[in-house]
Amino acid sequence: MTGKRVLVTGGAGFIGSHLVEELLKRGREVAVVDDLSAGKLEYLEGVMDHPNMDFHKLDILRTEELKEFMGGVEVVYHLAANPEVRIGESDTWIHIEQNLLATRSVLEAMKDSGRARTILFTSTSAVYGDAEVIPTPETYAPLFPISHYGASKLGAEALLSSYSHYFGFHSLIFRFANCVGPRLTHGVIYDFVNKLRRNPQELEILGDGTQRKSYVHVKDCVEAMLVAEKRCSRQVDVFNIGSDDWVDVKRIAEIVVEAMGLEGVRFKYRKVTEDGRGWKGDVKFMRLDNSKIKSLGWRPTFTSEEAVRETALYVASLQ
């Protein structure tokens, strides 16, 4: 894959910045597009002067402008999205616009480029909803997302499939577990650290604390995508990406407390739903079957607890 020009949408974001760094290490020429609504230029400061990287501030919903940066691009890593699951209840449009319509815009720009025919898309385990089979395989059906976030990602997956069959695209879809690691800016670990900064004696936990999910380190996420790009030739394919275990929210709270060097912290549980979820649309139990991506030679290098602990130490170190 060395030398192939790549476009990364959301390349200044949490996962995107790690991906850009790794692509450059592997000799790729990378164009980064990000509107900086969630991404930060500081995440790319180590590579901003790299001769094989160019950055463009752009809202990818501006399809005609996006097309201008497709010149010479053969592969698109589409990571730009709104990842805040909870916001879907109060704003029912934002995930449709920033996840589904934004994906359509990327696909349109690819269609008219004449050269970009491979797209790798970061989807989510949220497409499975409350799966009755755990660990959940890619073949699990029917898919009934319980959040607008999950629904928008599932709709985007369907668009990738239809565009692939209309226009000959090669589409790889990655359903991530909870991806964590350095540069994380949202989610339960981030929230816990900030709550404990405000009140080191007590930590509010949304839900009953028994919510149990798989957490995967961002380095493992990036490696999985690169392995699939190199070794998967099917026109459209889907891969689960997660750790081999899971961890509950109460244990995450304990890890965060330990990472911050606190003692005697009281846990206060706030009932949000009758069945103990953290919010409406929260999948309470999630663990993915990784056997398909493992068949290509990938293995997670972090357990869920290890990934959570490293992330907690990172977030706690921020000023």
N, C-alpha and C positions, 0 to 999 in steps of 0.2 A: 504493500500500500504506500510505500515511501514515494513522495513526490506528487501524489494526487491532491489537488486543491480541494479543501473542505470548507464549507460554510457552517458555522455554529451559531444558531439563534439562542439568545439567552446566555451568551458566552461569558458575560461578566457576573453571572449569578453563582450560587453556591456550587452546584454540580458542574455547571458550564465552565467555570474558571479552572477547575481541576482537570476537566477534559481537555481544554485548550492547552494547558501546560503539557499534558501527556502526549497530545498529538504533535506538538512542536518537538518534544524530545525524540519522537519517532520519525522525524524528518518530513513531516507534512507541512504543506503551505496552508495557512488558516486565515479565513476571513471571519471576523466576529461581528455579529449584529446584536445590539441590545439597546433598549430604550432607557435603561438605568432607572426604571421605576422600582425595581427590587435589586437589581445587580449593582455592583460598585466597581468603579475603575481601580480602586486600591487592590481588588482581588487579582487584577492583571498586571500590577505594577512590576512584577518580576519579569514580564515578557513583553511589555509595551514597546520596547525598543528592538524586539527580535526581528531580524530581517525577513522572516517568513510569516509574520503576523501583521494584519491590518485591522483596525477597529473602526466601526461605523455606528454612531448613535442613530437608531432608527426604530420606529414603531412598525413591527412587521405587518400590521394591518394595512399599511400603505403599500399595497401590492406592486404598483408601478414603480415605486422607489426601490422596493426590495429587488425587483428584477435587475436593477442597475448593478447590483453586487453579485449577480449570478455568473458573471463572465468567467469562464474557465473552471467553474465549480463542477465537480463530478459527484461529490458526496455531500449530503446535508445532514447534520446532526441537529434535530429540532428539539430543543430543550425549553424554549421560551414558553412560559405559562404562568397562571396565577395559582399557587399551591395552597392557598388558605382555604381549607375545607369548610371551616366554621362560617365563613362569610356568606356562603350560599343561601343560608336561611334568610338573611336580611337583605341580600342583593342577589336576586335570582337571574340577573343578566350577565354579571361580570365573568363567570366561568364560560358561558356560551360565547361571549365576545373574545375573551383573552385566551381561551383554550381551543374551542371548536372553530370559530371563524378565523382565528389566527392561523390554525393549521391549514385551513382551506386556502388562505392567502399564500402560505409557503408552497403548497402544492401547485397553485396556479403559476407562481413565479418559476417553479421547476419546470412545469409543462411548457412554458414559453421560452425557456433558456436554450433548449435544444441539446444540452449536454448533461445536465444534472439529472441522473436517473436512479440514484440510490438515496434513500432517506432512512435514518435511524431515529426513532421516536421514543421519548420517555413517557410512558403511560404510568399506570398505578395499579396497585393491588385493590384499590377502591372499586374497580370495575366489577369485582366479584360480589360486592355487597356482603351480606351475611351468609357466607358460604357454608354449606352443610357438610362439606368434605374438607378436612384439615389433616395434613398439609394439602393445599389446594393446587391441583395441576392446571396447566394451560387449557386442557380440554373440558374443564368444568363448565356446565351449562344447566339451565339458562342463566344469563348474567342479568342480575337485577341490582344495579347500584342504588345505594340509599342516600346519596348526596349528589348535588349538582356538579360537584367536582368530579366524582366518579362517572357521572353520566356524560359530562363534556369530554372526558378522556376516552370513554367507550365510543362516543360519536366520532371522535377524531380517528380512532382505530379503523372504524368503518370507512371513513373517507380515504385513508391510506390504501385500504384494500380496493376500493372502487377505482381510484386514480391509477393504481398499479395495473389493474386489468384493462382499463381504457388506454393507458399511455405507456405501458411497458416498464413502469417503475419497479425497482427492487426495494421492498419495504420490510424493515425489521422493527418490531414493536417490543418494548421492554416494560414489563409490569413490575415496578419496584415495590419492595417492602418499604418501611420507613427508612429513608436514606439520611444518615447523620455523619458528622465529622467536622473538621475545621471549616469555618466560614458559614456555618449554619446560622440562619437568622430567624427561624420560626420553629414552632413545635413544642412538645411537652418539656424537653430538656431546657430549651431557651426560656420558656415561661417559668419553670421552677427556679432557675437561677435568679431571674429578675424579681420574682416574688420574695425569695429569701434575702435578697439585697435590701428590699424594703422592710422586711420583718424577719430577722434571723431566728426568732423564737417560734414562729408558727408558719406552716406551709399549707395553703389551701390546695386540695386535690379535687379536680372536677370528676364527678362520678364516684363509684365505690372503691376504686383502686385495684379491682380485679381484672380490668381490661388487660388483655395479654396479646402482644404482637411481636413480630420479627423486626429487628433493626439491623440494617446493613450499612457498612462503612462506605463512604463516598469513593474511596480508592478501589474497593471491590466492585462498585457500580460501574466506574469508568473502565476497569479491566474487562468486565463482562461484555460491555458494548464493543470494545475493540476486538475481543476474541470472536464475537458473533459476526462482525463486519468481515473479518478475515476468513472465517470458516463456514459461514452459512450461505448457501446458494439458492435456496427456495425463493420464489418470487415474493411471497408474503409469509412471514413467520413471526411467531410470538414467543417470548421467553420470560419466565419468572426470574426475578433477581432478588434474592434475600439470603439471610443467614440460615444456618441449619437448626436454629433453635428460636426461642422467643423469651420475652421477659414481661412481667406485669408492671403496671404503673406504680404500685407501692414500692417495688424494688427499685424502679428508676428514681423515685423520690429519695430512697435511702442512699443510692449511689451519688446523687447530686449533693446531698447533705455531706457525705464523706468527702467529695471532691472540693467542697468549699471549706472544709475543716471545721464544721459546726458540730455541736453536741446538744442533746436535749431538745431537739426540735419537735414540736407537737404537730401531728398531721391532722388536718381538719378536712373532712370529706363533705363536698357540697353536692347534694342530689340534684341532678339535671334532668334525668329521665327515670321512669319507673324501674327500668332494668339495669340501671347503674352505668350508663354510658357517660362519656365526658361532655357530649353535646349531641344535638340532633344531627344525624348523618355520620356519627362516629361508629366505625366498625369495631365491635367490642373484642372479637377474637380473630386474629389473622396470622397465619403462617403459610408460606408458599412451598410448593414442591419444586425443588431446584434441579431435579434429575435431568431435565432436558438441556439446560445450559451446561451442566456438568459433563454431559456426553460430548461436548465440544472441547473439554479440557479445562474449564474454569472451576475454581474452588474459592469459596470465601475464606479470607485470611483472618477475619475477626468474628468472634461470637457476638450475639446481641449485647451481652453485658459489657464485653470489651469495647465495642463500638460506642455504647452509651457512656462508658466511663471516660474514654478519650475525649468525647464531645463535651461532656460536663466539665472536664478540666480546662478545655479550650475556652468555652463560654465563660467560665468562672474567672479566667485570666484576663478577660477584656475589661477595659476601664469604661 
